[in-house]
Amino acid sequence: MTSQSAEREIRRRHCHTPSFKAKIIAAGLKGDVSVAQVALLHGLNTNLVPTWIRKTKRQSQLPAVPDFVPLPALPAEASLPTPSSTAGEICTELPSSRGTMHRKVAGE
C-alpha cells in the first residue's frame, strides 16, 4: 500500500525567464484579450500575470499612469473682485467662458 503523500503529485514552482515574463506582461497590457485569458493561453495561474504587471510597475519598468494631474493656477497678479455686498447680503460669482454670473441673495 502506498502512502497518501506518494499518491499526490508533487507540484513545484516554475522558474520563468525574464524574457518570458516580459512577453506575458506585454500581452497582458496590449488589451486585445483579458489578462486572465493571456494567463490561461500560456498555462499560467490567472492571478500570476496581474501580479507580474503590478511588480513591474512598482519597479518603474513601465510608464505609470499619474495619480495626480496638475492644473494651471491663476497668475498671482490676477486680482479677485472686491465684495460689493452689504451686511446681511450674500453675493455669489461664477466665472464662465461667457462671462461672470452674479447672484445676490438677501440675508436674514
C-alpha positions as CSV (number, residue, x, y, z in Angstrom):
1,M,0.0,0.0,0.0
2,T,1.3,3.4,-0.9
3,S,1.3,6.4,1.3
4,Q,-1.0,9.3,0.7
5,S,1.9,11.7,0.1
6,A,3.3,9.5,-2.6
7,E,0.0,9.4,-4.4
8,R,-0.3,13.1,-4.7
9,E,1.5,14.8,-7.5
10,I,4.4,16.9,-6.2
11,R,3.9,20.4,-7.5
12,R,7.0,22.6,-7.7
13,R,7.2,26.3,-8.5
14,H,8.1,27.1,-12.0
15,C,11.0,29.5,-12.7
16,H,10.1,31.7,-15.6
17,T,12.8,33.6,-17.5
18,P,12.7,37.4,-17.6
19,S,12.1,37.4,-21.3
20,F,9.1,35.1,-20.9
21,K,7.7,37.3,-18.2
22,A,8.2,40.4,-20.4
23,K,6.4,38.7,-23.3
24,I,3.4,37.8,-21.0
25,I,3.3,41.3,-19.4
26,A,3.3,43.0,-22.8
27,A,0.5,40.7,-24.0
28,G,-1.5,41.5,-20.8
29,L,-1.1,45.2,-21.3
30,K,-1.9,45.1,-25.0
31,G,-5.6,44.9,-24.3
32,D,-6.7,42.6,-27.1
33,V,-7.7,39.9,-24.6
34,S,-8.1,39.9,-20.9
35,V,-5.2,39.4,-18.6
36,A,-6.8,36.2,-17.4
37,Q,-7.0,34.9,-20.9
38,V,-3.4,35.7,-21.5
39,A,-2.5,33.6,-18.4
40,L,-4.7,30.7,-19.5
41,L,-3.3,30.7,-23.0
42,H,0.2,30.3,-21.6
43,G,-0.7,27.7,-18.9
44,L,-0.3,30.1,-16.0
45,N,-2.5,30.8,-13.0
46,T,-4.8,33.7,-13.6
47,N,-3.5,35.5,-10.6
48,L,0.1,35.4,-11.7
49,V,0.0,37.8,-14.6
50,P,-1.6,40.7,-12.7
51,T,1.0,40.2,-10.0
52,W,3.8,40.4,-12.5
53,I,2.3,43.5,-14.0
54,R,2.0,45.2,-10.6
55,K,5.5,44.3,-9.6
56,T,6.9,45.6,-12.9
57,K,5.0,48.9,-12.5
58,R,6.3,49.2,-8.9
59,Q,9.9,48.7,-10.2
60,S,9.3,51.6,-12.7
61,Q,10.0,49.5,-15.7
62,L,6.7,50.5,-17.2
63,P,5.3,54.0,-17.5
64,A,2.9,54.6,-14.7
65,V,-0.3,56.5,-15.1
66,P,-0.1,59.6,-12.9
67,D,-2.4,59.7,-9.9
68,F,-2.5,63.5,-9.9
69,V,-2.7,65.7,-12.9
70,P,-1.7,69.3,-12.1
71,L,-4.0,72.1,-13.3
72,P,-2.7,75.6,-14.2
73,A,-3.1,78.1,-11.4
74,L,-4.2,81.7,-11.8
75,P,-1.4,84.1,-12.0
76,A,-0.6,85.8,-8.7
77,E,-1.4,89.3,-10.1
78,A,-4.9,88.3,-11.0
79,S,-7.0,90.3,-8.6
80,L,-10.1,88.9,-7.1
81,P,-13.2,91.1,-7.4
82,T,-13.9,93.2,-4.3
83,P,-17.0,92.2,-2.5
84,S,-19.8,94.6,-3.2
85,S,-22.4,93.0,-0.9
86,T,-23.7,94.8,2.1
87,A,-24.3,93.4,5.6
88,G,-26.8,90.6,5.5
89,E,-26.4,90.0,1.8
90,I,-24.7,87.0,0.1
91,C,-23.2,87.5,-3.4
92,T,-22.1,84.6,-5.5
93,E,-20.0,85.0,-8.6
94,L,-19.4,82.1,-11.0
95,P,-16.8,82.7,-13.8
96,S,-17.6,81.0,-17.1
97,S,-16.4,81.3,-20.7
98,R,-19.3,83.6,-21.5
99,G,-18.6,86.0,-18.6
100,T,-19.2,86.1,-14.8
101,M,-22.6,85.2,-13.5
102,H,-23.7,87.1,-10.4
103,R,-26.4,86.2,-7.9
104,K,-27.3,88.1,-4.8
105,V,-29.4,86.7,-2.0
106,A,-30.7,88.8,0.8
107,G,-29.6,87.5,4.2
108,E,-31.6,87.3,7.4
